[in-house]
């Protein structure tokens, strides 16, 4: 693997802000982490009366996971600009993750909400 060449957006960010791509990637990852927390934490979309459904949370977590995975793989793992075989090798385990998501979560109607009691924590602290 060679040294990462700074071009395009990376060069523009460095020239105009003085901060490298790793700093900006860190900020993007932190923003999307807060977005994930918000998707799980809120019962309604803030500022509206729209109720958050389980499918909306799944969609947000999957899309944000893809964005964050790209940021980590491209910049922190230095896969951006490397030969395609490195990228394909790093992405191979994603196939198994997708199979598990489908096999465990999406193919069974109770895959997420109907987990056995030994799989879910007791969040009702008032009864303790």
C-alpha positions in Angstrom: 0.0 0.0 0.0 1.3 3.4 -0.9 1.0 6.8 0.7 -2.5 8.3 0.4 -2.5 10.9 -2.3 -4.4 14.1 -1.4 -6.7 15.2 -4.3 -10.1 16.7 -4.9 -12.3 17.3 -1.9 -9.5 16.3 0.5 -7.1 18.9 -1.0 -9.9 21.6 -0.9 -10.7 20.9 2.7 -7.0 21.0 3.7 -6.3 24.2 1.8 -9.5 26.1 2.9 -9.8 24.9 6.5 -6.4 23.8 7.5 -7.8 20.5 8.8 -7.1 17.1 7.1 -9.6 14.6 5.9 -9.3 12.5 9.1 -10.6 15.4 11.2 -13.6 15.9 8.9 -14.2 12.2 8.7 -14.2 12.1 12.5 -16.8 14.9 12.6 -19.0 13.1 10.1 -18.8 9.9 12.1 -19.7 11.7 15.3 -22.7 13.5 13.6 -24.0 10.2 12.4 -23.4 8.5 15.7 -25.7 11.2 17.3 -28.2 10.6 14.5 -28.2 6.9 15.4 -28.7 7.6 19.1 -31.6 10.0 18.2 -33.2 7.4 16.0 -33.3 4.9 18.9 -34.0 7.4 21.7 -37.0 9.4 20.3 -40.5 8.1 20.2 -41.6 10.8 17.8 -39.7 12.9 15.2 -38.8 16.1 17.1 -40.9 19.0 16.0 -43.6 16.8 14.5 -46.3 14.4 15.7 -44.9 11.6 13.5 -44.4 8.4 15.5 -41.1 6.6 15.0 -41.8 3.0 13.9 -39.4 0.0 14.2 -38.9 0.0 10.4 -37.9 3.6 10.5 -35.3 2.9 13.1 -34.0 -0.1 11.1 -33.8 2.0 8.0 -31.9 4.8 9.8 -29.5 2.4 11.5 -28.7 0.5 8.2 -28.2 3.6 6.1 -26.1 5.3 8.8 -24.1 2.1 9.3 -23.3 2.0 5.5 -22.2 5.7 5.6 -20.1 5.2 8.7 -18.6 1.9 7.4 -17.5 3.7 4.2 -15.9 6.5 6.2 -14.0 4.1 8.4 -12.9 1.8 5.5 -12.0 4.6 3.1 -10.0 6.8 5.4 -9.1 5.1 8.6 -8.4 1.8 7.0 -6.8 3.6 4.0 -8.7 1.6 1.4 -9.6 4.6 -0.7 -7.3 4.7 -3.7 -6.0 1.2 -3.2 -6.5 -1.7 -5.6 -10.1 -3.1 -5.8 -9.1 -6.5 -4.3 -8.4 -4.8 -1.0 -11.8 -3.3 -0.9 -13.5 -6.6 -1.9 -11.6 -8.5 0.7 -12.6 -6.0 3.4 -16.3 -6.1 2.3 -16.6 -9.9 2.1 -17.8 -10.2 5.7 -20.6 -7.8 5.0 -22.2 -10.7 3.1 -22.5 -12.7 6.3 -23.9 -9.7 8.2 -26.6 -9.2 5.6 -27.4 -12.9 5.7 -27.8 -12.7 9.5 -29.9 -9.6 9.3 -32.3 -11.3 6.9 -32.2 -14.7 8.6 -32.7 -13.5 12.1 -34.4 -10.1 11.9 -36.4 -9.7 8.7 -37.5 -13.3 7.8 -39.3 -13.8 11.1 -42.2 -11.4 12.0 -41.2 -11.7 15.6 -37.5 -11.5 14.9 -36.9 -8.3 16.8 -40.0 -7.6 19.0 -40.7 -11.2 20.0 -37.3 -12.2 21.3 -37.3 -14.7 24.2 -37.1 -13.2 27.7 -33.6 -14.5 28.2 -32.5 -12.3 25.2 -33.9 -9.0 26.4 -32.9 -7.1 29.5 -35.5 -6.1 32.2 -35.7 -2.4 31.6 -38.5 -1.9 34.2 -36.4 -0.7 37.1 -39.5 0.3 39.1 -40.3 -3.4 39.9 -36.9 -4.0 41.5 
